[in-house]
């Protein structure tokens, strides 16, 4: 899967920087530009709208998986000089649904809906009839790419499971097993291309080998001279603001992520929605492996994740040769200040 973007997108970004009237939003954050949006029918139920973004910080193609046709990217919908209605439909800046023979992007005759724009700047004017209200509490997951967990059936981590669950929660009104209020068809999964907590897939595979040699996930990163967590959520913030989302219910167990995702007063986390591993609430489902138990134990005990079950995660394993090796690694790493995250 090659998803590097072309250079033309960075030109678009710099042009848009000049046109961006809302300097407050871009202050200190990356500049993002939604390049295209398309409806994706899914096997899970509702259609989703996949948004592809370029930005001024890297050349990766970050994504937003949007539930709800009325959650609109400001940068995508902004009118551009000399563009046609066909141009707008092709890049996905339309209201309602496309159908054969449709000629106008900004109005859907069948639904009787029309978008309005600032005549001077071309900015979309957010009306509650056509556009999701930023004050709504929007269910959001900021998900970092994990090739192994999402595509290679890995039982070393729960990324694939968390991704699936985020989609199900956003789609549903209420999750029966947890009684958590869902998004009822409105919400966003921001999908950031930062594999392996930001160190890349090759380095992640090396870290896995170190884990098989007895290191935990934190130790393995440090032994490879990487930070424990190299992820950056500023792009996620910029994308959420571009989508007109201001109050989020964040799907995470990571308190550090809440701090990193907020951009007060523009973007506030109004609730943390826990992501309890499915196997903990239903022993016949979810991921069951000794690797994931170690992975979750490290997240809880060394990275401050807010998970409290099950108690067996906190029991001390029987001393083995591997544990002795781990003790040696612990003492070798104990002076490192990067552990205090
Ligand atoms: Zn993963």
Boltz pocket constraint, residues with backbone or C-beta under 6 A from the ligand:
constraints:
  - pocket:
      binder: B
      contacts: [[A, 146], [A, 148], [A, 149], [A, 157], [A, 158], [A, 159], [A, 160]]
      max_distance: 6.0
